[in-house]
């Protein structure tokens, strides 16, 4: 189009200049003035027609290009709208699938827990010989195995149920004042039998300050500690020690930690160990049962409280997992310790 416009303008300019020059030459030879004007008009008309043809060609070319561009733009916009619609449909389908999966996990977890509780309860009755001694001592051992396996399976079901609630956004943080030292001792005592059966020792750090109140969600803290302790038991060998502890940090933060003397976690494994269903080096962990949900849930619960999770590990010489959490400002430190003094 630009070339046609230029040719049209050049034609007009050439016509004007040639006509003026020709008219000037004729006028100097004495040709009548009217004839000169008529010739100039004729020359201008011819050149103007030529220029008009160039201009019309340019307009047609521009109009065709514009239509093609508009058609291309409309097609592109249509494809973009369709892509956006497909993305929205895929997102909606994924959300619906996630809701359906969560509902299924909730239902199946409840259905599994009821018979498991019955199995565990009756096997414990048989193990403890509540209705008299068994004819053979092996029955007591078998009942103990049933109770232990049932308890393990129930723990997995509870983790699955909690994860489904966490994934669905149904877990909320509700801080309340509690004695962190007493909580650590209570949880350690609840694992005494399991650690003893594994040939391990579990204890609370002697340097931990007793009767110290903090303001956090006890349900969430219990879940975090249970997952960390369970990992320590799984990956520690007989004779090992699992230690729980805490300390207060500056800026109203609390650090809670669990250490073990297990197989440790390499730096490379630490990059992925907090992801769902990741369990570190499979060569060392194939023989260890688990779902790969524990540390991932810990990370999610810590993130919900704007906290930080950190590892200290010596390769094959054990691991310390440190959880740093900001304390709720609902109660001042003085008020919390007044509660401790009033106990």
C-alpha positions in Angstrom: 0.0 0.0 0.0 2.8 2.5 0.8 4.3 2.0 -2.6 1.1 2.7 -4.4 0.6 5.9 -2.4 4.1 7.0 -3.2 3.6 6.4 -7.0 0.3 8.4 -6.9 2.0 11.4 -5.3 4.9 11.2 -7.7 2.5 11.1 -10.7 0.8 14.3 -9.5 4.1 16.0 -8.8 5.5 15.1 -12.2 2.3 16.3 -13.9 2.3 19.6 -12.2 6.0 20.3 -12.9 5.9 19.2 -16.5 2.7 21.1 -17.2 4.1 24.3 -15.7 7.4 23.9 -17.7 5.5 23.1 -20.9 3.2 26.1 -20.4 6.1 28.4 -19.7 7.8 27.3 -22.9 4.7 27.8 -25.0 3.9 31.1 -23.5 7.3 32.4 -24.3 6.7 31.5 -28.0 3.6 33.6 -28.1 0.9 30.9 -27.9 -2.4 32.2 -26.7 -2.8 32.1 -22.9 -6.1 30.2 -23.1 -4.4 27.4 -25.0 -1.7 27.2 -22.4 -4.2 26.9 -19.5 -6.2 24.3 -21.4 -3.1 22.2 -21.9 -2.2 22.5 -18.3 -5.7 21.5 -17.3 -5.5 18.5 -19.6 -2.1 17.4 -18.3 -3.3 17.7 -14.8 -6.4 15.7 -15.5 -4.5 12.9 -17.1 -2.0 12.8 -14.2 -4.7 13.1 -11.6 -6.5 10.1 -13.1 -3.2 8.1 -13.0 -2.6 9.1 -9.4 -6.2 8.2 -8.6 -5.7 4.8 -10.0 -2.7 4.3 -7.8 -4.6 5.6 -4.7 -7.5 3.3 -5.4 -5.2 0.3 -5.8 -3.6 1.3 -2.5 -6.9 1.5 -0.8 -8.0 -1.9 -2.1 -4.7 -3.4 -0.9 -5.0 -1.8 2.5 -8.7 -2.8 2.9 -7.8 -6.4 2.0 -4.9 -6.5 4.4 -7.1 -5.0 7.2 -9.8 -7.6 6.6 -7.2 -10.3 6.8 -5.7 -8.9 10.0 -9.2 -8.6 11.5 -10.0 -12.1 10.6 -6.7 -13.3 12.2 -7.4 -11.3 15.3 -10.9 -12.7 15.7 -9.6 -16.2 15.2 -6.9 -15.7 17.8 -9.3 -14.2 20.3 -11.7 -17.1 19.7 -8.8 -19.6 20.4 -7.8 -17.7 23.6 -11.4 -17.7 24.8 -11.7 -21.4 24.1 -8.4 -22.1 25.9 -9.6 -20.1 28.9 -12.9 -22.0 29.0 -11.0 -25.4 28.8 -8.7 -24.3 31.6 -11.7 -23.3 33.8 -13.4 -26.6 33.0 -10.3 -28.5 33.9 -9.9 -26.6 37.1 -13.5 -27.2 38.1 -13.2 -30.9 37.3 -10.0 -31.1 39.4 -11.7 -29.3 42.3 -14.7 -31.6 42.1 -12.4 -34.7 41.9 -10.5 -33.4 45.0 -13.8 -32.9 46.9 -15.0 -36.4 45.9 -11.7 -37.9 47.0 -11.8 -36.1 50.3 -15.4 -37.3 50.9 -14.4 -40.8 50.0 -11.4 -40.7 52.4 -13.6 -39.4 55.2 -16.2 -42.1 54.7 -13.8 -45.0 54.3 -11.7 -43.8 57.3 -14.8 -43.8 59.5 -15.8 -47.2 58.2 -12.4 -48.7 58.9 -12.0 -47.2 62.4 -15.1 -48.8 63.8 -14.2 -52.4 63.2 -10.5 -51.7 64.0 -11.4 -50.4 67.4 -13.3 -53.6 68.1 -10.4 -55.8 66.9 -7.9 -53.8 69.1 -10.2 -53.9 72.1 -11.0 -57.6 72.0 -7.4 -58.6 71.3 -6.2 -56.6 74.3 -8.8 -58.4 76.4 -7.3 -61.7 75.3 -3.8 -60.5 75.6 -4.3 -59.3 79.2 -6.2 -62.6 80.1 -9.1 -60.6 81.6 -11.3 -63.8 81.7 -8.7 -66.2 82.9 -5.3 -67.7 81.8 -4.9 -69.3 78.4 -4.2 -72.9 78.0 -1.1 -72.0 76.0 1.0 -68.8 76.5 1.3 -68.5 72.7 -2.3 -67.2 72.6 -1.3 -64.2 74.7 1.5 -63.4 72.3 -0.7 -63.8 69.3 -3.3 -61.5 70.8 -0.5 -59.0 71.5 0.5 -59.1 67.8 -3.1 -58.6 66.7 -3.5 -55.6 69.1 -0.2 -54.1 67.9 -1.0 -54.6 64.2 -4.5 -53.2 64.7 -3.1 -50.1 66.5 -0.6 -49.5 63.7 -3.3 -49.8 61.1 -5.6 -47.5 63.2 -2.8 -44.9 63.3 -2.5 -45.0 59.5 -6.3 -44.6 59.2 -6.2 -41.7 61.6 -3.4 -40.1 59.6 -5.4 -40.6 56.4 -8.5 -39.0 57.9 -6.5 -36.1 59.3 -4.8 -35.5 56.0 -8.1 -35.5 54.1 -9.4 -32.9 56.5 -6.2 -30.9 56.2 -6.3 -31.1 52.4 -9.9 -29.9 52.4 -9.1 -26.9 54.5 -11.2 -28.1 57.5 -8.3 -27.9 60.0 -8.2 -24.6 61.8 -5.7 -23.2 64.3 -7.2 -22.4 67.7 -4.5 -21.3 70.2 -4.9 -21.9 73.9 -2.6 -21.7 76.8 -1.0 -25.0 77.9 2.0 -26.3 79.7 4.4 -27.3 77.0 6.6 -29.3 79.4 3.7 -31.4 80.6 2.5 -32.0 77.0 5.9 -33.3 76.0 6.0 -35.7 78.9 2.5 -36.8 78.2 3.3 -37.6 74.6 6.6 -39.3 75.5 4.7 -41.5 78.0 2.2 -42.5 75.4 5.0 -43.9 73.2 6.8 -45.7 76.1 5.4 -49.2 75.2 6.1 -48.7 71.4 9.6 -47.5 71.9 10.3 -50.2 74.4 9.2 -52.9 72.0 11.5 -51.4 69.4 14.4 -51.4 71.8 14.5 -47.6 72.0 14.3 -45.0 74.8 12.1 -41.9 74.6 12.6 -39.0 77.0 12.1 -35.2 77.4 15.3 -33.1 77.4 16.5 -32.4 80.9 17.2 -28.8 80.1 13.6 -28.1 79.3 12.0 -25.7 81.7 9.0 -27.3 83.5 5.7 -25.5 84.2 6.1 -23.2 81.2 2.9 -22.1 79.5 2.7 -21.1 75.8 -0.2 -20.2 73.6 -0.5 -22.6 70.6 -3.0 -25.1 69.2 -2.5 -28.3 71.3 -4.2 -30.5 68.8 -1.9 -29.4 66.0 1.2 -29.6 68.2 0.2 -33.2 69.2 -0.2 -34.1 65.6 3.2 -32.6 64.7 5.0 -34.4 67.5 3.3 -37.7 66.8 4.5 -37.7 63.2 8.0 -36.7 64.2 8.2 -39.3 66.9 6.8 -42.0 64.6 9.5 -41.2 62.0 12.2 -41.4 64.7 10.9 -44.8 65.8 10.7 -46.2 62.3 14.2 -45.1 61.3 16.1 -45.8 64.5 17.8 -49.0 65.4 17.6 -50.9 68.8 19.5 -49.0 71.5 18.7 -45.6 70.0 17.2 -42.7 71.9 14.4 -40.3 70.9 14.5 -36.9 72.7 11.8 -34.2 72.9 12.6 -30.6 73.9 11.7 -27.0 73.5 13.1 -23.6 74.1 11.9 -20.0 74.0 13.4 -17.7 71.3 13.5 -14.0 70.8 10.5 -12.1 69.2 7.9 -14.3 71.0 8.8 -17.5 69.2 9.0 -21.1 70.5 11.2 -23.9 69.1 10.0 -27.4 69.6 12.3 -30.2 68.5 12.5 -34.0 68.2 15.8 -35.8 67.8 16.6 -39.4 67.1 19.7 -41.6 66.6 18.4 -43.1 63.4 19.7 -43.4 59.8 19.7 -39.6 59.2 18.6 -37.6 56.2 21.1 -36.5 53.5 21.0 -32.9 52.2 19.7 -34.1 48.8 16.9 -36.0 50.5 15.9 -32.9 52.6 14.9 -31.1 49.4 12.1 -33.6 48.7 11.4 -35.2 52.1 8.7 -32.7 52.9 6.7 -33.5 49.7 3.7 -35.7 49.7 4.5 -39.5 49.4 8.2 -38.9 49.5 10.2 -41.0 51.9 13.8 -40.2 51.2 16.4 -42.8 50.0 14.4 -45.9 49.1 17.5 -48.1 49.5 17.5 -47.4 53.3 13.7 -47.1 53.7 12.1 -49.9 51.6 11.9 -52.2 54.6 10.2 -49.4 56.7 6.4 -49.2 56.6 4.8 -45.9 56.0 2.7 -43.8 53.6 4.9 -40.8 53.0 2.3 -38.4 54.6 3.9 -37.7 58.0 6.5 -35.0 57.2 4.3 -33.5 54.5 1.5 -33.0 57.0 4.0 -31.6 59.5 5.1 -29.1 56.8 1.5 -28.1 56.1 0.7 -27.6 59.8 3.8 -25.6 60.3 3.0 -23.4 57.3 -0.5 -22.8 58.6 1.0 -21.2 61.7 3.6 -19.2 59.8 6.3 -21.3 61.2 9.6 -22.8 60.0 10.8 -26.4 59.9 14.5 -27.2 59.9 16.7 -30.3 59.9 20.0 -31.0 61.7 21.4 -34.4 60.6 24.7 -36.1 60.5 24.1 -38.3 57.5 23.8 -41.8 59.2 24.1 -40.4 62.7 20.5 -39.3 63.5 18.3 -36.3 62.9 16.9 -33.4 64.8 13.8 -31.8 63.4 13.2 -28.2 64.8 9.9 -26.5 64.5 9.9 -22.8 65.1 6.4 -21.2 65.7 5.3 -17.7 66.5 3.3 -17.6 69.8 -0.2 -16.2 69.8 -0.5 -12.7 71.2 -3.9 -13.4 72.8 -2.2 -13.7 76.2 1.0 -12.0 77.4 3.9 -14.0 78.7 3.3 -12.7 82.2 -0.3 -13.9 82.1 0.7 -17.3 80.8 3.3 -17.7 83.6 0.8 -16.5 86.2 -1.4 -19.5 85.1 1.6 -21.8 85.7 2.2 -20.3 89.2 -1.5 -20.7 90.1 -1.4 -24.5 89.4 
